[in-house]
Amino acid sequence: MPEQFKGVINLDIRDSVPDWTPYEAPRAPKDAPNVLMIVLDDVGFSAFSCYGGLIETPNIDRIAGDGLLYTQWHTTALCSPTRACLLTGRNHTTAGMACIAEGTTGFPNSNGHIPFECATLAEVLVEAGYGTCMLGKWHLCPEEEMHLASTRRNWPVGRGFERYYGFLGGETNQYFPSLVSDNHPVDQPETPEAGYHLTEDLTDQAITYLRDLRQIDPHKPFFMYYAPGATHAPHHVPKEWTERYAGKFDEGYEHYREEVLARQKEMGIVPPETELPPVNPIGTPESREGPDGEPFPETDHTLSWDSLSDEEKRLFSRMAEVYAGFLSHTDHQIGRIISYLEEAGELENTLIVLASDNGASAEGGPYGSVNENKFFNGIPESPEENFTMLDLLGGPETYNHYCNGWAMAFNTPFKMWKRYCYAGGIADPLIIHWPKGFLARGEMRHQYHHAVDIAPTVLECVGLKMPETVKGVTQWPLEGASMRYSFDAPGAESRKETQYYTMLGSRGIWHRGWKAVTTHPTLSGWGGFMEDTWELYHTDTDRSEVRNLAEENPGTLEHLKALWFHEAGRYGGLPLDDRPAIEVLTSPRPHPAPRRNLFVYYPGTTPVPQSVGVNIRNQSYAIAAEVEVPDGGGGGVLFAQGDTFGGHALYIRENRLHYVYNFAGSIEQQVSSVVEVPTGSCILSAVFTKTGEEPKGTAHGRLALYIDERMVGEGEIKTQPGKFSLSGGGISVGLQQGSQVTADYPGERPWRFTGTLKKVVVDVSGEPYVHLETEGEAMMSRE
């Protein structure tokens, strides 16, 4: 309840007594610690050197050496869901995040809106006198609200963070990020040519935020949520970091598993009887199919290292080198923040929580990827194409991701990877550092815990309870258990009894040392969930889940299966969704404006995110630009959507009109005018007429260029079945910011049109374009 005014009010202020108490800013409890939550992305259990991995992470090792390293801490197996758990202390399905924010389904468990009954840590701490700020990946806002016409209620500044600098979606280009500062998009401060890298930029801003706070209030505790998006694809890192690992992974991912497991046993991270599971623990395309003959997902098949050609081994080794460099580079940025806190004398009383949001990612498939967007489009990788990009991996020319063999390796000793409820998807690193808060130094803790337990832990450490109401909204109970009891009690029994899991068709449940899990492939489209095969493991001794005890303990298995349904009912776990990625990502979702067939875009405006821009997928469309070309001709971009890794653009170069459709970063399909663009006013158009579809969702057809009513060029093209990127890929008019659709643009970045561009209209009505052939301005008149 707010403080009541206790002063005295009379007619004359001289006879009245003020009381400032109800109007003062809240103050944190005395000696309350700062809180620094560091959330890394797609880092497997065995990547950090302090977890037995072979990647150098000296700064992370340092806080582990002065703090606590947890060996049985778990996540949801995917980005947005885990982040929702971390910040709210509720299960991901309770928080409406059964899937990533771009994959919502419109059910209570999967809508992309964290209920206000599930307040975030930032919302609680800011009302308790903390300064709150966030850097990096948010991914807790539905696509339909990631734009300038939206409410900001689910942006970071709407959920308790007073300052924000980062990107809203699931991933972004490290060299050309889609940046937001507080409540509005901003341009990046430098180009890659000048040395720009997102993780470095975020770290610069983090230190600036802390200095801004301290030069005004030297004592106010802060809550900083630092989530750089590393090491999610694209694996972008300056080449000097990659070169540190030249040749280090040449023996392959299976050798890595063996070497790292031996180290983990020696370090005491896993029990000595832990075994390695097979490289394809739930089947292969040759050995398994769905209940109705559906194929086993090709992307979830791992090739044995010995079966690879020398060329493949070199490519795959380089992919691991790039990833290792990316992780070491990220560790270095974390070190900069730790050094700042140490120099400022604040490290001792800063509660640092460092974790990964899920296991290592296998989205690169068996051959790895130079463009991860192919995974989201359901397009198979071409090893031959990937070979040509070997020396460019990690640079702005690629959107790269290692092959799934390395996902398996960086999850040693576990099965599978991100997306799965096996340990490879959910067993993740967690390090807690708080010198003033506990006596232990450099110790391990083996109690079983989960991401939902972090928020209760933080609240207990700062001396707070979850309020009954936050911002006037009655709160739902926390669903996690505080871990603070374990800080100085290494042998304490876990205070957690049960944890349920569900992700993209995979399911599991842990209860008092036993775990049941299905073999259902994620994103497979198999359905048939009641026919799922369940396995049973005693994870206290069998951390890698290799000894299936289902036949020996049928009663225990049936109890856990029933318990899964109980917990799913309790936390809103249904319905289940195992549809392929492209189907999930392209499902219809709410749109901020009424559905329409005509879209008008103007120069000088902020790029429009693809989630709320015109959708040209698998249909006919027309793009028309109303321009005035100066004497001597003009050049530059008229319209662009997407980037180097998938997109399309209409532009003028050397006085000719050009259209390029960049198909998934692999094929630049260009159509050019056979005549020059005249000076003066005209309408320049590109018209795509769909004539076929093969494979499903990939439209084929004729692309024609027009100057007013005259057709001046044509050619055959095909269009992508899915999005140009998971997030970002916005529409630009009169220029293109960031990574370009084609290297054919004239001039220099950002390739501004040098004439006058009034507007661009995009028509997706599917009507015959007779008007364009007979009257060039007809399309504009329909606005």
N, C-alpha and C positions, 0 to 999 in steps of 0.2 A: 504494500500500500504506500502511496506517496505521503511524504511528511505533511502534516497539517501546519498551517500558519499559526504561530504562537505569539506574534507581536500584538501591539495595541493600535487600533485605528480610531482616530478621532477626527473632528472636522479640520483641525489645523495640524499640519505635519509636525509642527514644533511640539505639539502635545501627544504625538504618536510615537510608537516604538517599532522599528523595523525588525524583521526576522528573515534572514537570507537562507535559512536552512532548507526550505522546500525547493529553492531555486539553484542550489549548488550542484555542480556536477558530481556524479557518484565517485566514491573513493574506494579503491581496492583494499582488501584486508592488509593489515600491517605486515611488512616483509613478504608479501605475496611474490612468488617467483614470476619472472618472465616465462613465456611459453613460446618455443620455436618448434613448429611442426614441419618437418621436411618430408614431403611425399614424392618419391621417385616413381618412375613409370616403367612397367614391363621388366623390372630387374628380377631375375630369378634368384632362387635360394642360394645358389653357389657361384655367384659372380664376384661378390666382394671377397677380398683376400681374408678378412676376418671371419668369413664363413667357409674358409677352405678353398675359395676360388683362386684362379690364377691371374685375375685382373688387379692391378695395383690401385688401392684405394686408401692411401695413408691417412687422410683426414677423417674418413669414416672409421678406419681402424683405431684412430686416436680416441674418438669419443666412445667406441666400444671398449677400448682398453682402460678408460677412466669411468666406464659406466657398466651397463648390463646388456647382454646379448641374449635374446630370446630364441629358442630353438623350435618351439611349437606355437608359433603365432600365425594366424590365418586371416585370409581375406575372402572376398566373394568370387574371385577369378576374373573380374573385369573392372574397368576404370571407374566410371560414374558410380556403380553400386558400392564399391569399396569406399570411395570418397564420401558418399552419403553416410555410410556407417561411421567413418572416422569423425565426421563433424557433428553428427547428431546423437550417436550412441544407440541408434535403432537399427534394426535389420533393413537391408536394402529394399525389400518388398514393402515393408511398413512405410518406408520413406518414398515410395513411388518410383524406385530406380531398379527395377528387375533387370534392366538392360542399360546400355549406354544412352545418353540423352538424345542421340540421333536415331535410336532404335525403339522408341516408345510405341505402345500398342493401344493406348486409350482405356486401359483397365486400372483399377486402383493400385495394383502392384507395379504398373509400368506406364506412368504418365509424364514423367520428367519434371514434376513439380514437387519439391520437398514440402510436405504439409507444414503449415505454420504451427501446428501442434507438435512438430518435431524441430524445435529451435536448434540452430547451430551453436557450436561453442562460441563463435564470434558474437552472436546475438546475446548470449548469456554473459560473456566476459565484458563486452562493451558497456553493458548496463551495470556491471560491477566495478567500473572504474578503470578498465584496461584500455590502452590504445591498441586498436586492431588494424592490421593491414595484410594484404595478400599479394603474392607475386606468382604469376604463371598460369597454369592450366586450371580452369574452373570446372567445366564439364558437368555442371549441375543445373543447367538451364535448358529448357526444351528449345528445339530449333525454331519453333514459331515465335520465340521471344528474343532471338539473337539478332536484333536489328534496331534501327533508330526510331521506328514507329511503335516500338513495344514499350510496355511497362518495364521498369527496371526492378520489379519486385523480386525476381529470382536471379538477378545479377549479384555479384559479390557485395556491392554497396547496398543492396536491398536485403541482404542476409547477415548484416552485422559488421561487415568490414568497412572501416572508415576510408581506407585508401586501397586502390587496386591498380595493378599494372600487369597485363598478361593477355591471354587469349581464352575465349569463351568455350570453344569446341573441344573435340576429342584429341586433335593433333594439329600441328602447324609446321610449316617450313621453318627450319632454324635460321635460314638465311633471309627469308622473306616472310616473316610472321604476320598473321592477322591480329594486330595489336589493339587493345582497348586500354585507355587510361581512365580510371574511375567510371564514368558513365558514357564515354564516347570513343569511337575509333580514332586512332592516331597513326601517323606515319612512323616508320622506324627511323631512328636518328642517323643511321649511316647505312651504307651499302656493303655487300660482302667484299667488294673490291677494296673498301676502306677498312676491312677487318671485322665487319659486324658478325656477331653470333648471338642468338637469342639468350642462351643461358648466361652469357657474360652480361648482357644488357639487364636481365632480371636481377642479377646479383648486384650490379651497380645501383639499381633502383632500391633494392632491399637495404643496402647500407645507407643510402640517402634518406629513406624513410626513417630509419632509426636515428640518424643524426638530426633530422627535422624534429623528431619527438624530444630528443634529449636537450637540444639547445633551448627548448622552451620549458620543459619539465624534466629535471634530472632524475626524478624518483618514480614517475608513473610506470607501472609494469606494462609490458606489451605482450600481445599475442600476434605472432607472425606466422602465417601459413605460406610456406615456400614450396611451390610445386612446379618445378621448371619444365615439365614435359619430357625431360630426358629420363630414361633412354628409350622412349617410344620412337617408332619410326616416324619420320625419316632419320636414319642414323647419320646425322650431319656433324662433322667435327673438322677443325683445321688439320691439315695433313700431317703436321709435325707430331700431333698426338697419335695418329695412326701408326706412324713410322716407328714409334717406341715398341710396337708389338710385331715388327716384321719377322716372320718365320716362327713366331711363338705358338702358332696353332696348326703347324704343318702336319702333325701326327693325327689330327682329326678329332671329331667330337666324341667318338667312342673311347679313345685313349684319354681324353679330358675327363670323362666320367670316372674312369678307373683311378686316375691319379688323384682327382679331387675327393672321391669317396675315401681313399686311404688317408688323406689329410684330415678329413672330417672325423674319421674314427679316432685318429691320433689326438685331435684337438678336443674330443669329447662332445662334438656337436650332435652326432647320432650314435646309437648303441653299436657296440662292436659286432653284433650279429647282422647288421643291416646289409642287404643285398641289392644289387642293381637289377631293375626290371628289364625285360627285353626292349629293344628299340621301337617295336610296334606292339605295345601291350594290349591293344583292344582290337587288332585286326589290320588287314590291308585290303586294297581294292580287289585283290585276287581271292582273298579268303573269306570275305564277309559282305553281305548285302542286307538291305532293310527288309522289313516284314512283307513288303509288296514288291520286292526286287529292286528297290532303290539302290543306287551305287554308294559304296563307301566313299567318304570325301577324299578326293585325291590330295588335297592340301594337308591332310593329317597322316599321310604316309611318309615315313622316313627311310631314306636310302642308306644302306650300309656303306661305311666309308670305303671298304675294300672294293665295292662294286663301281666306284667312281673312276672316271678317266683322270689322267694327270691334269688335264685342263680344268676339269670340274674341281679337283682337289685344290688347285691354286686359287680358283675363284672363291670357293667356299672358305678357304683359309683367310683370304683377304677380307671377306665379309666379317669374320670374327675379329680380325685386327682392327677394322673400322669401329666395330661395336665396342671393343675393349678401349680404344682411344676415346670414344664418346663418354664411356663411363668414367674413365680417369679424368677427363676434362671436367666432367660434372663434379667429381670429388674435389677437384681443385677449386671450383667455385664455392662449394660448401665450405672449404677451408678458409676462403676469404671472409665469409660471415663469422666463422668461429674465431678467426684472428681478430676481427673487429670487436667481438664481444669480450675477448680476452684483454685486448688493449684498453677497452672501456671499463674494465673491472667488473663486468656483468656476467661472465661465464659461470661463476660458481653458483649463482642463484638463477640460472636459466634452465628450465626443464626442457630438454631437447628430446623430441620423439622423432626418430627417423625410420621410415618404412618404405616398402614398395607396395603399389596398389594391387598387384597380382603377379602371377608367375611370368616367366619369360614367354615371349610371344612367338607363335608359329605361323603368323600371317604371311610370311615369305614363302610358305609351302616347301616342297622337297628340293627345289632348285634355287631358293632365294629370289630376291626381286630387286630390280633397279627402279621399280615404280610400284610402291605398295598399293596404289589406287587400283591396280588390276585385281587385287584380292577382293575389294569392295564392288568390283564390276563383274566378278565371276569369270575373269579372263585368264586362261592358263599362261604361265610364264614361258618364255622362250629362252632356253639355256644359251642358244646361239646369240641372241640379242644381248643377254647378260654378259657374255664373254667380252663383247666389244666395249663394255663400260667398266671393265675391271679397274683401270687406272684412274677412273673418275669417281669411284665409290667414296662417299663421305662429302663430296663437293656439291655445289648448287645444281650441277647437271643431272643429279640422280635424286630419287626419293626412295632410298634403299632400305632393305630389310634382309637380315641374314636368313639362311635356309633353316627349316625346322629341326634339323639335327643339332644345331647350336642351341635352340630353345630347350631341347631335351638335356643337352650338356649343362647349360647354365641353371637348370633345375635339379641337378644331381643331388640326392640319389633318387629322385621321384619320377613317377609316371606322368606323361602327358605335359600339358602346359596351360597357359592362359586360356580361358573359356571353359576349362574342365574342372569338375569337383574332385578329381584326384589331387593328391598333394602337389603335383607339378603346377596346378593352376592356383591353389589356395594357400600352400605353405610358403611363407615369405619372410624375408629378414625384418627384424624389428630391433632397434637399439634405443635404449633410454639412458640419458645422461643428465644427472642433476647432483653435482658434488655436495651442495648444501642440504640436499633432501634425503640422502642415504649414505651409509658407510661403505657399502660394497664398491669395489673397484675391479674392473676387468673380469667380472664373473658371468657365468651363464645361468639362465633360468629355463627350466624345462616344463613349467606349468603350461597347460593347454589354454590358449586364449585366441581372441578374434578381434577384428577391426571394431566391432561394436563396443569393445571394452576400453577403447582409448579415451573417449569423451568422459566416461565416469572416472577414469584414472586421473585425468587432468583436473576435473572438478574437485576431486578429493585432495589433490596435491595443492591446489590454490586455496583450499578452505571454503569451498562453496558446495551447495546442493543445487540440483536442478530446481529452479523456481516453479511454483505451481502455475504461474502465468508468465508469459513473455510477450511483450507488446500487446497486452490485453487478451492474449489467446491462451486458454487452458491447455497445459501440456500433457501429452501422453507419457506414460512411464518410460524411463530408460529401459532398454532391453539388454544392455551389457552389464558386466560386473567389473568393478574397479580392480586393477592389478597391483595397487600400491602395497597390498599385503605381502607381495613377493619380493619387494625391493631388498629387504634385509632378512629374508627367510628363504634361503635356497631350497630347503627340503620341504617347504609347506605344500600340502595338498592343493591342487587346483580348486579354486572356488567356483569354477565353471563346470556345469554338469552336462549341458546339451548345446549343440550348435547345429542348425540345419543349413543346407546349401541347395541352391538351385540356380542354374545358369545355362541359357540357350539350349535346353533339352537335357543337360547333364544334371544329375541330382545326387545328393549325399547327405548323411547325417552322422554326427559324432555324439556318443553318449558314454560317459564314464570309461573312456579308454577303448571303446569299440567303435568301429566306423563301417557303415554300409554305404555303398556307392554303385551307381548304375554304369553299365558299359556303353550307354547310348552316345553315339557321336554327336557333337554339337553342330549346329547349322547344317544338318544333314537333310532335313525335310522328311525324315522317316515317320514321325508320329508314332502311333502304337505304344503309347507310354505304359499302358497296363501290361504289356507283354515284355517290358524291359527285363533284362538280366541284372540281378543285383549280386554284388560281391560283398564279402564280409572280412574285415581285417581287425587284428588287435594291435592298434597303433602304438601302444605303450612300448612294445618291443619291435614291431614291424613297421617302422616309419615309412618305408618305401612301398608298402602295400603290395608285396609280392606273394605272400602266403594266404591264399583265399581260403577262409575257414567256413564258407557257407554250408558245405555238406556236413561238416562235423558239428556245426552249431545251428541247425535250422530254426530252433526256437528263438535264439538270439537274433537271427536275421529277420524273422517275421516280426519280432517285437520292434526292431529298429525301423522296418518298413512302415509299420503302423504309426510309429512315433514321428516319422517324416510327415505323414499326412496330417497328424495332429498339429505339428509345428507349422506346416504350410497353411493350415486353416487359421492358426493363431496369428500368423504374421502376413497373411494375404499372399501366399505363394502361387496361387493359380490365377489365370491359366498358364500352362507351359508353352513355350515357343521354341521350336528347333528349326524354323525356316532358314533357308540359305541367306547369306549376308546381303546379297543384292535385293532379295525380296523384303527382308527386314528394313533395309535402309531406304527403299523406294515406296514403302507403304504410305497411303494417303494419311496426312496429318492435318491438324487445324492450320488455317491460313489467316494472316492478320486482316486480309481484305476479301471482299466477296470474289468468288471464282469468276474469272473473266478470260477472254481470248485475246485481248489487246493490252499491251504493256508499253508505257511511255517512259523513257529515261532521258535525263538531261546531263549535259556536261557540267563540271564544277561541283558535282555532288559526291557524297561518300559512296564507295562501292556497295552494291546491293548483294547481300549473301545469297548463295544459290538456293538456300532453303525457303526463301520468300521471293525469289526472283522468278522470271518466266521459266517454265519447264518445257524444254524442246525434246525430251527423250521420246524416242520411238514414234515420232509423228512428223507431219509436214509443218513447215514454219517459214516465215518470211521476216527479214530484218531490213528496215528501210531507214536511211539517215538523210535528214534534210540539211543540206550544206550550202555554203557559199565559198567557192574556190577562188582565191585571189589571182590577180594577173601574175603570170609566171608559174602558176600551179601551186598546189598544196600537197602536203604529205602527212602521214601519221595515222594513229589508230582512231577509228570511228566508234567501234564497239568491240569489246572483248569480254569473254566469260571463261573462267578457268585459268590454267597456267601451262607451264612446260609439260606437265604430266597428264594433261587432258584438258581440252578446251576448244574454243573456236573464236575467230576474230574476223572483222571486216576492216580493211585499212587501205590507204593509198600509198603507193611507193612508185617513184619515177613516173608520176602522173597517170598511173594506171590503177584501176580498182582491183583489189585482191581479197579473196576469202580463203581462210585456212581452217580446216577442221582437223585438230590434232587428236587422233584416236588413241587414247590411253597412253600418250607419250611415245608411242611406237611408230605411228605413221602420220606424217603431215600431208594431208590431202588438200592440195591447193588448186583453186580455180581463179584465173586471171582474165581481165578484160582484154579484148583484142584491139581496142581503141583507147585513146587517152581520155581522161576525165576533162570535160570542158571547163573553162573559167566561168564564174558567175554562179547563179543559183540553180540547183538541181537536186533530184532525189536519187540516191545511190542505194541499190537494193541487192540482197542475196536471198534467193527463194529456193527452198529445198522441198521437193515433191517426193514423198515416200512411194516406192514402187514394190518393196518387198521387205521381208524380215527373216534373217537367218544369221546366226542362231537366234533363239528367242530373245527379243528385246533389242537386237541390233538391227536398226533400220538401214535399208539400202535405198538409194534413189538418185535423182538428178538435182544438181545444184546449178542454178542459173543466176548470172549477174545481170543487173539492169542499170542503165543510166536513163532516168525518167522512164519512158515507155519502151525503150529500145533494149533488147537483149544483146549483151556485148561479150558474153562468155558462158560456157557451161562445161560440166564434167560430172562423173559418177563419184559418189562418196558413200561412206557408211558412218553411222553415229553410235556412240557408246550406249550400252544398255542401262548404265547406272550414272551416278553422280560424277562430276569432274574431280571431286575430292571428298573425303569424309566430312570436312568442315572447311569454311572459307570458299575459295573458288568463285568470288563475287563478280558482279557485272560492273565494268568500268566503261565510261563514255567519254570520248575525246582524248583518251590516254589509256595506258595500262600501268598500274603500279605493281610492284613485286615481280614475280617470275613470269616471263612472257610466254604467250601461247606459241609463238614462232620466232625463230631467229631472223626471219625475213623482214622484220619491222625496219623502217627507215630511221635514220638519226640516232639520238641517244635517249636513254631512259629519262623520263617515262613515256617517250614516243608520243608527245602531244600532237594533236592535229593542228597544222599551221594555218588553216583557214578558219572559217566560222561554222560551227556546228550548232544548229538550233535544238534538235532533239533526235532521238532514235526511237522508232516504233517497232515492236516485235509482235507479229500476228501468229497465233497458233490455232486459229479457228478451223483449219483444215479445208476451208472453202477454196475453190479454184481461183487462181490468181489472174483472172481475166482482166481485172481492173489495172493491174500493174502493166500489162501488155498494151492496154489501150489508153490508159490515162495515168501518168506517173504520180499524180498527187492524190489519187483516189484513196490510197492507204492512209495518208496523213489526214484526209478529211473525215475518216472514221473515228478519229480520236474523241 
